[in-house]
Amino acid sequence: MTPARAPLSILPGPAGVDRSAWLLLVGRSLRGICDGFVAVLLPAYLLALGFGNLTVGLISTSTLLGSAVATIVVGLLSSRYPQRVLLLFAAALMATTGFAFGFLSSLWPLLVVAFVGTLNPSSGDVSLFLPLEHARLAESAKGDARTALFARYSLVGGVSAALGALITGLPDWMAAHAGVSSLFAMRVMFIVYAITGFVVFLLYLRLPKREVHAAATRAPLGPSRGIVTRLALLFSVDAFAGGLLVNSLLTLWLIHRFGLSLAAAGRFFFWSGLLSAGSQLAAAPIARRIGLLNTMVFTHIPSSVCLIAAAFTPTLPLTLGLLLLRSALSQLDVPTRSAYVMAVVTPPERPAAASFTAVPRSLAAAVAPTIAGGLLGAGWLGAPLIACGTLKIAYDLAVLAAFRHVRLDGGSS
C-alpha cells in the first residue's frame, strides 16, 4: 500500500507534489502555449493556403478523429508499457506533426498529418497526452487533494493556452517588420510547435522510470465498467456540442461575422483563456462545498446560455462580452470532471477509465467541426453557437439526473 499523502491545496508547495507531477505540469504548460496559438492560427493558415470554410472543419475533424484512435491505442497499451514510454512517444509525435504541418500545402497530406499527429484545434487538451497524464496525476493524490491537483493541471493548461493565443499576432508582426510573407511567417509558428515537442520529449526523459503503481497492477475496466460506460456516453454529447465550436471555428466565425483580424482574435482568446484558467482556481473549493457533480452542472448551464445569446447580439463588444463571460464559467467542470472519473473507479482501473471516457468524447467531437464548417460555409453563422449551447444544457441536466446519488471515494457526489 502506498502511504497516504498530505492534502494538497489548489496551489500546493513543492512538498505537496511529487517529481512526476511537476514534470507533467511543466510539459502541459509548454504544450498549452502551442495549442493556444495553433487553434487561432489554423483557420487563417488554411485560408492563406487557398482552402475554404469546409476544409477548416475537415482538418479539425481529422485531428479529433485521430486523437480518438490514438486514445484507443493508449488504452490498449497502458497495461503493457510504462506510461513514461508512451509519453515519450507522444512528445516525438508532436515534434513530427509540427514539422510536417509547417512544410505541407496540399489537402490530403495535411489531412493525414492532422489524423496521425497531435494538432489541437480546440480550447482543451484532446490529444493522446491527456489519458496518460491524467492516469499518472491520479496516482499522486487522492480525494480533495486529487481534485486540487487536477485543477492545477487545468489551470496551467489554461494560462499557457491564453499566452499562446496572445502570440498569434507574431506572423503579422513578422510580415510587417521582417520582410517575409504572412504565409511564411505562419509556417514558422508550426516549426516552433515542432521544436516545443522536442523540448517536451527531453523533459519527459526525466520522468522516473519506476512508477507509483507498476504496470502489472493496472487492469482493464472491471467493477466500474457500468458507471464509466454511462459517463462516457454522456460525455460524448458534451464533446459533440463543444466540437461545433472549437477555437478554430470560433475564430472563423468571428472573422466572417465581424471581420476580426488574426491579431485581434489572438487578444480575445488571450483574455478568454485567462478567464477560463482563473475559473479553475474556484473548482476545488466549490466542489468541496457542493460536490463534484453539482460543480460540473451548475457552473456549466449559465455559460451555455451566454453562448446562445451571443449568436443573436448585433455588435462586436456585446458579443465578445458574452463570450468572455462564458469563458469565465465554462471550464469549471474540467478538473471536477476529471477528478470525478478517477474517483468512481478503483486505482488499477484509472488508465483504462481515462481512455474509455476520452475515446467517445474524441469521436463525438470529431464529427462536429465538419458539420459546423458546412453551416458556416452555407451562411448559417449563428447555428453552431445555438446548437452547441442547447446540447450542452441537455447534457448537464442528463448527467445530474443519472449520477446525483452516486457516492465517491471521498464521500461527496
C-alpha positions as a Markdown table, in Angstrom:
| # | Residue | x | y | z |
|---|---|---|---|---|
| 1 | Met | 0.0 | 0.0 | 0.0 |
| 2 | Thr | 1.3 | 3.5 | -0.8 |
| 3 | Pro | 1.3 | 5.8 | 2.2 |
| 4 | Ala | -1.4 | 8.4 | 2.2 |
| 5 | Arg | -0.2 | 11.8 | 1.1 |
| 6 | Ala | -0.9 | 15.1 | 2.9 |
| 7 | Pro | -3.8 | 17.0 | 1.3 |
| 8 | Leu | -2.8 | 19.4 | -1.4 |
| 9 | Ser | -4.0 | 23.0 | -1.7 |
| 10 | Ile | -5.1 | 24.4 | -5.0 |
| 11 | Leu | -1.6 | 25.7 | -5.4 |
| 12 | Pro | 0.5 | 23.3 | -3.4 |
| 13 | Gly | 4.0 | 24.0 | -2.5 |
| 14 | Pro | 6.9 | 21.8 | -3.7 |
| 15 | Ala | 6.5 | 19.3 | -0.9 |
| 16 | Gly | 2.9 | 18.7 | -1.9 |
| 17 | Val | 3.5 | 17.4 | -5.4 |
| 18 | Asp | 5.9 | 14.6 | -6.4 |
| 19 | Arg | 8.5 | 15.0 | -9.2 |
| 20 | Ser | 6.4 | 13.3 | -11.8 |
| 21 | Ala | 3.6 | 15.7 | -11.3 |
| 22 | Trp | 5.8 | 18.7 | -11.5 |
| 23 | Leu | 7.3 | 17.5 | -14.8 |
| 24 | Leu | 3.8 | 16.8 | -16.2 |
| 25 | Leu | 2.7 | 20.3 | -15.2 |
| 26 | Val | 5.7 | 21.9 | -17.0 |
| 27 | Gly | 5.1 | 19.8 | -20.0 |
| 28 | Arg | 1.4 | 20.7 | -20.0 |
| 29 | Ser | 2.3 | 24.4 | -19.9 |
| 30 | Leu | 4.6 | 24.1 | -22.9 |
| 31 | Arg | 2.0 | 22.1 | -24.9 |
| 32 | Gly | -0.6 | 24.6 | -23.9 |
| 33 | Ile | 1.3 | 27.5 | -25.4 |
| 34 | Cys | 1.4 | 25.7 | -28.7 |
| 35 | Asp | -2.2 | 24.6 | -28.5 |
| 36 | Gly | -3.2 | 28.3 | -27.8 |
| 37 | Phe | -1.6 | 29.7 | -30.9 |
| 38 | Val | -2.4 | 26.8 | -33.2 |
| 39 | Ala | -6.1 | 26.9 | -32.5 |
| 40 | Val | -6.3 | 30.5 | -33.5 |
| 41 | Leu | -3.8 | 30.4 | -36.3 |
| 42 | Leu | -5.1 | 27.2 | -38.0 |
| 43 | Pro | -8.1 | 28.8 | -39.9 |
| 44 | Ala | -6.1 | 31.7 | -41.1 |
| 45 | Tyr | -3.3 | 29.4 | -42.2 |
| 46 | Leu | -5.7 | 27.2 | -44.2 |
| 47 | Leu | -7.4 | 30.2 | -45.8 |
| 48 | Ala | -3.9 | 31.5 | -46.8 |
| 49 | Leu | -3.2 | 28.2 | -48.4 |
| 50 | Gly | -6.3 | 28.7 | -50.5 |
| 51 | Phe | -8.8 | 26.4 | -48.7 |
| 52 | Gly | -12.3 | 27.3 | -47.6 |
| 53 | Asn | -14.5 | 27.0 | -44.5 |
| 54 | Leu | -15.4 | 23.4 | -45.1 |
| 55 | Thr | -11.7 | 22.5 | -45.2 |
| 56 | Val | -11.2 | 24.1 | -41.7 |
| 57 | Gly | -13.9 | 21.8 | -40.4 |
| 58 | Leu | -12.4 | 18.8 | -42.2 |
| 59 | Ile | -8.9 | 19.4 | -40.8 |
| 60 | Ser | -10.4 | 19.8 | -37.3 |
| 61 | Thr | -12.4 | 16.6 | -37.7 |
| 62 | Ser | -9.4 | 14.7 | -38.9 |
| 63 | Thr | -7.4 | 15.9 | -35.9 |
| 64 | Leu | -10.0 | 15.0 | -33.4 |
| 65 | Leu | -10.8 | 11.6 | -35.0 |
| 66 | Gly | -7.1 | 10.8 | -35.0 |
| 67 | Ser | -6.9 | 11.7 | -31.3 |
| 68 | Ala | -9.7 | 9.3 | -30.6 |
| 69 | Val | -7.9 | 6.5 | -32.4 |
| 70 | Ala | -4.7 | 7.3 | -30.5 |
| 71 | Thr | -6.6 | 7.3 | -27.2 |
| 72 | Ile | -7.9 | 3.8 | -28.0 |
| 73 | Val | -4.4 | 2.6 | -28.7 |
| 74 | Val | -3.2 | 4.2 | -25.4 |
| 75 | Gly | -6.0 | 2.3 | -23.6 |
| 76 | Leu | -4.9 | -1.0 | -25.0 |
| 77 | Leu | -1.2 | -0.4 | -24.4 |
| 78 | Ser | -1.4 | 1.3 | -20.9 |
| 79 | Ser | -1.3 | -2.0 | -19.1 |
| 80 | Arg | 1.6 | -3.4 | -21.2 |
| 81 | Tyr | 4.0 | -0.5 | -21.5 |
| 82 | Pro | 5.2 | 2.1 | -18.9 |
| 83 | Gln | 3.4 | 5.5 | -19.1 |
| 84 | Arg | 6.8 | 7.1 | -19.5 |
| 85 | Val | 7.5 | 5.3 | -22.7 |
| 86 | Leu | 4.1 | 6.2 | -24.1 |
| 87 | Leu | 4.6 | 9.9 | -23.1 |
| 88 | Leu | 7.9 | 10.0 | -24.9 |
| 89 | Phe | 6.3 | 8.6 | -28.0 |
| 90 | Ala | 3.6 | 11.3 | -27.8 |
| 91 | Ala | 6.2 | 14.0 | -27.5 |
| 92 | Ala | 8.1 | 12.7 | -30.5 |
| 93 | Leu | 4.9 | 12.6 | -32.5 |
| 94 | Met | 4.2 | 16.3 | -31.5 |
| 95 | Ala | 7.6 | 17.3 | -33.0 |
| 96 | Thr | 6.9 | 15.4 | -36.2 |
| 97 | Thr | 3.5 | 16.9 | -36.5 |
| 98 | Gly | 4.8 | 20.5 | -36.3 |
| 99 | Phe | 7.5 | 19.9 | -38.9 |
| 100 | Ala | 5.1 | 18.2 | -41.3 |
| 101 | Phe | 2.3 | 20.8 | -41.0 |
| 102 | Gly | 4.8 | 23.6 | -41.5 |
| 103 | Phe | 6.0 | 22.3 | -44.8 |
| 104 | Leu | 3.0 | 20.7 | -46.4 |
| 105 | Ser | 0.5 | 22.6 | -48.6 |
| 106 | Ser | -1.8 | 20.0 | -50.2 |
| 107 | Leu | -5.1 | 19.0 | -48.6 |
| 108 | Trp | -4.7 | 15.2 | -48.4 |
| 109 | Pro | -1.2 | 15.2 | -46.8 |
| 110 | Leu | -2.5 | 17.8 | -44.3 |
| 111 | Leu | -5.5 | 15.6 | -43.5 |
| 112 | Val | -3.2 | 12.6 | -42.9 |
| 113 | Val | -0.9 | 14.6 | -40.7 |
| 114 | Ala | -3.8 | 16.0 | -38.8 |
| 115 | Phe | -5.2 | 12.5 | -38.2 |
| 116 | Val | -2.0 | 10.8 | -37.0 |
| 117 | Gly | -0.5 | 13.9 | -35.3 |
| 118 | Thr | -1.1 | 15.9 | -32.1 |
| 119 | Leu | -2.5 | 19.2 | -33.5 |
| 120 | Asn | -5.3 | 20.6 | -31.3 |
| 121 | Pro | -7.9 | 22.9 | -32.8 |
| 122 | Ser | -9.9 | 23.3 | -29.6 |
| 123 | Ser | -9.5 | 25.1 | -26.3 |
| 124 | Gly | -9.0 | 22.0 | -24.3 |
| 125 | Asp | -6.5 | 19.1 | -24.4 |
| 126 | Val | -7.8 | 16.4 | -26.7 |
| 127 | Ser | -4.5 | 14.7 | -27.6 |
| 128 | Leu | -3.2 | 11.3 | -26.6 |
| 129 | Phe | -1.2 | 13.1 | -23.8 |
| 130 | Leu | -4.4 | 13.5 | -21.9 |
| 131 | Pro | -5.2 | 10.0 | -20.6 |
| 132 | Leu | -1.6 | 9.3 | -20.0 |
| 133 | Glu | -1.0 | 12.4 | -17.9 |
| 134 | His | -4.4 | 12.0 | -16.1 |
| 135 | Ala | -3.6 | 8.5 | -15.0 |
| 136 | Arg | -0.1 | 9.5 | -13.7 |
| 137 | Leu | -1.5 | 12.5 | -11.9 |
| 138 | Ala | -4.2 | 10.5 | -10.3 |
| 139 | Glu | -1.5 | 8.4 | -8.6 |
| 140 | Ser | 0.0 | 11.4 | -7.0 |
| 141 | Ala | -3.0 | 12.3 | -4.7 |
| 142 | Lys | -6.4 | 11.2 | -3.5 |
| 143 | Gly | -9.8 | 12.7 | -2.6 |
| 144 | Asp | -9.9 | 16.5 | -2.4 |
| 145 | Ala | -6.2 | 16.6 | -3.0 |
| 146 | Arg | -6.7 | 14.9 | -6.3 |
| 147 | Thr | -9.3 | 17.5 | -7.3 |
| 148 | Ala | -6.8 | 20.2 | -6.4 |
| 149 | Leu | -4.1 | 18.6 | -8.5 |
| 150 | Phe | -6.3 | 18.3 | -11.5 |
| 151 | Ala | -7.4 | 21.9 | -11.0 |
| 152 | Arg | -3.7 | 22.9 | -11.0 |
| 153 | Tyr | -3.2 | 20.9 | -14.2 |
| 154 | Ser | -6.1 | 22.6 | -15.9 |
| 155 | Leu | -5.1 | 26.0 | -14.6 |
| 156 | Val | -1.6 | 25.6 | -16.0 |
| 157 | Gly | -3.0 | 24.5 | -19.4 |
| 158 | Gly | -5.5 | 27.3 | -19.5 |
| 159 | Val | -3.0 | 30.1 | -18.7 |
| 160 | Ser | -0.4 | 28.7 | -21.1 |
| 161 | Ala | -3.0 | 28.4 | -23.8 |
| 162 | Ala | -4.0 | 32.1 | -23.2 |
| 163 | Leu | -0.4 | 33.1 | -23.6 |
| 164 | Gly | -0.2 | 31.1 | -26.8 |
| 165 | Ala | -3.2 | 32.8 | -28.2 |
| 166 | Leu | -1.6 | 36.2 | -27.4 |
| 167 | Ile | 1.4 | 35.4 | -29.6 |
| 168 | Thr | -0.8 | 34.6 | -32.6 |
| 169 | Gly | -0.1 | 38.2 | -33.8 |
| 170 | Leu | 3.5 | 37.3 | -34.3 |
| 171 | Pro | 3.0 | 36.3 | -38.0 |
| 172 | Asp | 1.5 | 39.7 | -38.8 |
| 173 | Trp | 4.4 | 41.4 | -37.0 |
| 174 | Met | 7.0 | 39.3 | -38.8 |
| 175 | Ala | 5.3 | 40.1 | -42.2 |
| 176 | Ala | 5.4 | 43.8 | -41.4 |
| 177 | His | 8.9 | 44.1 | -39.9 |
| 178 | Ala | 10.9 | 41.1 | -41.3 |
| 179 | Gly | 10.1 | 41.4 | -45.0 |
| 180 | Val | 8.5 | 37.9 | -45.2 |
| 181 | Ser | 5.1 | 36.8 | -46.4 |
| 182 | Ser | 2.3 | 36.1 | -44.0 |
| 183 | Leu | 2.2 | 32.5 | -45.1 |
| 184 | Phe | 5.9 | 32.0 | -44.4 |
| 185 | Ala | 5.5 | 33.6 | -41.0 |
| 186 | Met | 2.7 | 31.2 | -40.2 |
| 187 | Arg | 4.8 | 28.3 | -41.3 |
| 188 | Val | 7.4 | 29.4 | -38.8 |
| 189 | Met | 4.9 | 29.1 | -36.0 |
| 190 | Phe | 4.4 | 25.4 | -36.8 |
| 191 | Ile | 8.2 | 24.9 | -36.7 |
| 192 | Val | 8.1 | 26.5 | -33.2 |
| 193 | Tyr | 5.4 | 23.9 | -32.4 |
| 194 | Ala | 7.8 | 21.1 | -33.5 |
| 195 | Ile | 10.7 | 22.4 | -31.5 |
| 196 | Thr | 8.5 | 22.6 | -28.4 |
| 197 | Gly | 7.6 | 18.9 | -29.0 |
| 198 | Phe | 11.3 | 18.1 | -28.9 |
| 199 | Val | 11.7 | 20.1 | -25.6 |
| 200 | Val | 8.8 | 18.1 | -24.1 |
| 201 | Phe | 10.5 | 14.9 | -25.1 |
| 202 | Leu | 13.7 | 15.9 | -23.3 |
| 203 | Leu | 11.6 | 16.9 | -20.3 |
| 204 | Tyr | 9.8 | 13.6 | -20.1 |
| 205 | Leu | 13.1 | 11.7 | -20.3 |
| 206 | Arg | 13.4 | 12.9 | -16.7 |
| 207 | Leu | 10.3 | 11.1 | -15.5 |
| 208 | Pro | 11.1 | 8.4 | -13.0 |
| 209 | Lys | 11.3 | 5.0 | -14.7 |
| 210 | Arg | 9.6 | 3.3 | -11.7 |
| 211 | Glu | 6.0 | 4.4 | -11.5 |
| 212 | Val | 3.9 | 4.7 | -8.4 |
| 213 | His | 1.7 | 1.8 | -9.5 |
| 214 | Ala | 3.6 | -0.8 | -11.6 |
| 215 | Ala | 2.1 | -1.7 | -14.9 |
| 216 | Ala | 1.2 | -5.1 | -13.6 |
| 217 | Thr | -1.2 | -3.5 | -11.1 |
| 218 | Arg | -3.2 | -1.7 | -13.8 |
| 219 | Ala | -6.2 | -3.5 | -15.2 |
| 220 | Pro | -9.0 | -3.2 | -17.8 |
| 221 | Leu | -12.3 | -1.9 | -16.6 |
| 222 | Gly | -14.0 | -4.4 | -14.2 |
| 223 | Pro | -16.4 | -3.4 | -11.4 |
| 224 | Ser | -16.6 | 0.2 | -12.6 |
| 225 | Arg | -17.4 | -0.6 | -16.2 |
| 226 | Gly | -21.1 | 0.2 | -15.9 |
| 227 | Ile | -20.8 | 3.7 | -14.4 |
| 228 | Val | -17.8 | 4.6 | -16.7 |
| 229 | Thr | -19.8 | 3.5 | -19.7 |
| 230 | Arg | -22.7 | 5.8 | -18.8 |
| 231 | Leu | -20.3 | 8.6 | -18.1 |
| 232 | Ala | -18.6 | 8.1 | -21.4 |
| 233 | Leu | -21.9 | 8.2 | -23.3 |
| 234 | Leu | -23.0 | 11.4 | -21.7 |
| 235 | Phe | -19.5 | 13.0 | -22.0 |
| 236 | Ser | -19.8 | 12.3 | -25.8 |
| 237 | Val | -22.9 | 14.6 | -26.0 |
| 238 | Asp | -20.9 | 17.4 | -24.3 |
| 239 | Ala | -18.0 | 16.7 | -26.6 |
| 240 | Phe | -20.1 | 16.8 | -29.8 |
| 241 | Ala | -21.5 | 20.1 | -28.7 |
| 242 | Gly | -18.1 | 21.5 | -28.0 |
| 243 | Gly | -16.8 | 20.3 | -31.3 |
| 244 | Leu | -19.3 | 22.5 | -33.1 |
| 245 | Leu | -17.4 | 25.5 | -31.7 |
| 246 | Val | -13.7 | 24.6 | -31.2 |
| 247 | Asn | -11.5 | 27.6 | -31.1 |
| 248 | Ser | -10.5 | 27.3 | -34.7 |
| 249 | Leu | -14.2 | 27.5 | -35.8 |
| 250 | Leu | -15.0 | 30.3 | -33.3 |
| 251 | Thr | -12.1 | 32.2 | -34.8 |
| 252 | Leu | -13.5 | 31.6 | -38.3 |
| 253 | Trp | -17.0 | 32.7 | -37.1 |
| 254 | Leu | -15.6 | 36.0 | -35.6 |
| 255 | Ile | -13.7 | 36.6 | -38.9 |
| 256 | His | -16.7 | 36.1 | -41.0 |
| 257 | Arg | -19.3 | 37.9 | -38.9 |
| 258 | Phe | -17.2 | 40.9 | -37.6 |
| 259 | Gly | -14.1 | 40.9 | -39.9 |
| 260 | Leu | -11.9 | 40.4 | -36.8 |
| 261 | Ser | -8.1 | 40.3 | -37.6 |
| 262 | Leu | -5.9 | 37.5 | -36.6 |
| 263 | Ala | -4.1 | 39.7 | -34.0 |
| 264 | Ala | -7.4 | 40.9 | -32.5 |
| 265 | Ala | -8.7 | 37.3 | -32.4 |
| 266 | Gly | -5.5 | 36.3 | -30.5 |
| 267 | Arg | -6.1 | 39.1 | -28.0 |
| 268 | Phe | -9.6 | 38.0 | -27.4 |
| 269 | Phe | -8.6 | 34.3 | -26.9 |
| 270 | Phe | -5.8 | 35.6 | -24.5 |
| 271 | Trp | -8.4 | 37.2 | -22.2 |
| 272 | Ser | -10.8 | 34.3 | -22.8 |
| 273 | Gly | -8.1 | 31.8 | -21.8 |
| 274 | Leu | -7.1 | 33.8 | -18.7 |
| 275 | Leu | -10.7 | 33.9 | -17.5 |
| 276 | Ser | -11.1 | 30.2 | -18.2 |
| 277 | Ala | -7.8 | 29.5 | -16.3 |
| 278 | Gly | -8.7 | 31.7 | -13.4 |
| 279 | Ser | -12.0 | 29.9 | -13.0 |
| 280 | Gln | -10.0 | 26.7 | -12.4 |
| 281 | Leu | -8.9 | 28.2 | -9.1 |
| 282 | Ala | -12.5 | 28.1 | -7.8 |
| 283 | Ala | -13.2 | 24.5 | -8.9 |
| 284 | Ala | -11.7 | 22.7 | -5.8 |
| 285 | Pro | -13.3 | 25.0 | -3.1 |
| 286 | Ile | -16.7 | 24.9 | -4.9 |
| 287 | Ala | -16.5 | 21.1 | -5.2 |
| 288 | Arg | -15.7 | 20.8 | -1.5 |
| 289 | Arg | -18.9 | 22.8 | -0.7 |
| 290 | Ile | -21.4 | 21.4 | -3.2 |
| 291 | Gly | -19.7 | 18.3 | -4.6 |
| 292 | Leu | -18.0 | 17.4 | -7.8 |
| 293 | Leu | -21.2 | 16.7 | -9.8 |
| 294 | Asn | -23.0 | 19.8 | -8.8 |
| 295 | Thr | -20.0 | 21.9 | -9.6 |
| 296 | Met | -19.9 | 20.3 | -13.1 |
| 297 | Val | -23.5 | 21.0 | -13.8 |
| 298 | Phe | -24.4 | 24.3 | -12.1 |
| 299 | Thr | -21.5 | 26.3 | -13.4 |
| 300 | His | -21.9 | 24.9 | -16.9 |
| 301 | Ile | -25.5 | 25.8 | -17.7 |
| 302 | Pro | -25.1 | 29.7 | -17.4 |
| 303 | Ser | -22.1 | 29.5 | -19.8 |
| 304 | Ser | -24.2 | 27.8 | -22.4 |
| 305 | Val | -26.9 | 30.4 | -22.0 |
| 306 | Cys | -24.3 | 33.1 | -22.7 |
| 307 | Leu | -23.2 | 31.2 | -25.8 |
| 308 | Ile | -26.7 | 31.0 | -27.2 |
| 309 | Ala | -27.3 | 34.8 | -26.5 |
| 310 | Ala | -24.0 | 35.6 | -28.4 |
| 311 | Ala | -25.5 | 34.2 | -31.6 |
| 312 | Phe | -28.1 | 37.0 | -31.6 |
| 313 | Thr | -26.1 | 40.0 | -30.4 |
| 314 | Pro | -25.7 | 42.7 | -33.1 |
| 315 | Thr | -22.4 | 44.3 | -32.0 |
| 316 | Leu | -18.9 | 43.0 | -31.6 |
| 317 | Pro | -18.3 | 44.4 | -28.0 |
| 318 | Leu | -21.6 | 42.8 | -26.7 |
| 319 | Thr | -20.7 | 39.5 | -28.4 |
| 320 | Leu | -17.2 | 39.4 | -27.0 |
| 321 | Gly | -18.6 | 40.3 | -23.6 |
| 322 | Leu | -20.9 | 37.4 | -23.6 |
| 323 | Leu | -18.2 | 35.1 | -24.9 |
| 324 | Leu | -15.8 | 36.2 | -22.2 |
| 325 | Leu | -18.5 | 35.6 | -19.5 |
| 326 | Arg | -19.0 | 32.2 | -21.0 |
| 327 | Ser | -15.2 | 31.6 | -20.7 |
| 328 | Ala | -15.3 | 32.5 | -17.0 |
| 329 | Leu | -17.8 | 29.7 | -16.3 |
| 330 | Ser | -17.4 | 27.0 | -18.9 |
| 331 | Gln | -14.2 | 25.4 | -17.7 |
| 332 | Leu | -15.1 | 24.9 | -14.0 |
| 333 | Asp | -16.3 | 21.4 | -14.9 |
| 334 | Val | -12.9 | 20.3 | -16.4 |
| 335 | Pro | -10.9 | 19.5 | -13.3 |
| 336 | Thr | -14.0 | 18.3 | -11.4 |
| 337 | Arg | -15.0 | 16.0 | -14.3 |
| 338 | Ser | -11.5 | 14.5 | -14.4 |
| 339 | Ala | -11.4 | 14.0 | -10.7 |
| 340 | Tyr | -15.0 | 12.6 | -10.7 |
| 341 | Val | -14.0 | 9.9 | -13.2 |
| 342 | Met | -10.9 | 9.0 | -11.2 |
| 343 | Ala | -13.0 | 8.9 | -8.0 |
| 344 | Val | -15.6 | 6.4 | -9.2 |
| 345 | Val | -13.1 | 3.7 | -10.3 |
| 346 | Thr | -10.5 | 1.6 | -8.5 |
| 347 | Pro | -6.9 | 2.7 | -8.8 |
| 348 | Pro | -5.9 | -0.1 | -11.2 |
| 349 | Glu | -8.7 | 0.8 | -13.5 |
| 350 | Arg | -7.7 | 4.5 | -13.8 |
| 351 | Pro | -5.7 | 4.4 | -17.0 |
| 352 | Ala | -8.4 | 2.3 | -18.7 |
| 353 | Ala | -11.1 | 4.6 | -17.4 |
| 354 | Ala | -9.3 | 7.8 | -18.6 |
| 355 | Ser | -9.0 | 6.3 | -22.1 |
| 356 | Phe | -12.5 | 4.8 | -22.1 |
| 357 | Thr | -14.1 | 8.2 | -21.3 |
| 358 | Ala | -11.8 | 10.1 | -23.6 |
| 359 | Val | -12.5 | 7.9 | -26.7 |
| 360 | Pro | -16.2 | 8.6 | -27.1 |
| 361 | Arg | -15.5 | 12.3 | -26.4 |
| 362 | Ser | -13.0 | 12.5 | -29.1 |
| 363 | Leu | -15.1 | 10.5 | -31.6 |
| 364 | Ala | -18.2 | 12.7 | -30.9 |
| 365 | Ala | -16.2 | 15.9 | -31.1 |
| 366 | Ala | -14.5 | 14.8 | -34.3 |
| 367 | Val | -17.8 | 14.7 | -36.2 |
| 368 | Ala | -18.9 | 18.1 | -35.2 |
| 369 | Pro | -16.3 | 20.5 | -36.8 |
| 370 | Thr | -17.1 | 19.4 | -40.4 |
| 371 | Ile | -20.8 | 20.0 | -39.7 |
| 372 | Ala | -20.1 | 23.4 | -38.2 |
| 373 | Gly | -17.8 | 24.3 | -41.1 |
| 374 | Gly | -20.6 | 23.4 | -43.5 |
| 375 | Leu | -23.1 | 25.5 | -41.6 |
| 376 | Leu | -20.7 | 28.5 | -41.7 |
| 377 | Gly | -20.0 | 28.0 | -45.4 |
| 378 | Ala | -23.8 | 27.9 | -46.1 |
| 379 | Gly | -24.1 | 31.3 | -44.3 |
| 380 | Trp | -25.9 | 30.0 | -41.2 |
| 381 | Leu | -23.5 | 31.8 | -38.9 |
| 382 | Gly | -25.4 | 31.5 | -35.7 |
| 383 | Ala | -26.4 | 27.9 | -36.0 |
| 384 | Pro | -23.2 | 26.3 | -34.4 |
| 385 | Leu | -23.5 | 28.6 | -31.3 |
| 386 | Ile | -27.1 | 27.8 | -30.8 |
| 387 | Ala | -26.7 | 24.1 | -31.3 |
| 388 | Cys | -23.6 | 24.0 | -29.0 |
| 389 | Gly | -25.3 | 25.8 | -26.1 |
| 390 | Thr | -28.6 | 23.8 | -26.4 |
| 391 | Leu | -26.9 | 20.4 | -26.4 |
| 392 | Lys | -24.6 | 21.3 | -23.5 |
| 393 | Ile | -27.6 | 22.3 | -21.4 |
| 394 | Ala | -29.3 | 19.0 | -22.2 |
| 395 | Tyr | -26.1 | 17.1 | -21.2 |
| 396 | Asp | -25.8 | 18.9 | -17.9 |
| 397 | Leu | -29.4 | 18.0 | -16.9 |
| 398 | Ala | -28.9 | 14.4 | -18.0 |
| 399 | Val | -25.7 | 13.9 | -16.1 |
| 400 | Leu | -27.3 | 15.4 | -13.0 |
| 401 | Ala | -30.3 | 13.1 | -13.2 |
| 402 | Ala | -28.2 | 10.0 | -13.8 |
| 403 | Phe | -25.5 | 10.4 | -11.1 |
| 404 | Arg | -26.8 | 12.6 | -8.4 |
| 405 | His | -27.0 | 9.7 | -5.9 |
| 406 | Val | -23.6 | 8.1 | -6.7 |
| 407 | Arg | -21.1 | 8.2 | -3.8 |
| 408 | Leu | -17.4 | 8.8 | -4.4 |
| 409 | Asp | -14.3 | 7.6 | -2.7 |
| 410 | Gly | -14.1 | 11.0 | -0.9 |
| 411 | Gly | -17.6 | 10.8 | 0.3 |
| 412 | Ser | -19.0 | 13.5 | -2.0 |
| 413 | Ser | -21.0 | 13.4 | -5.1 |
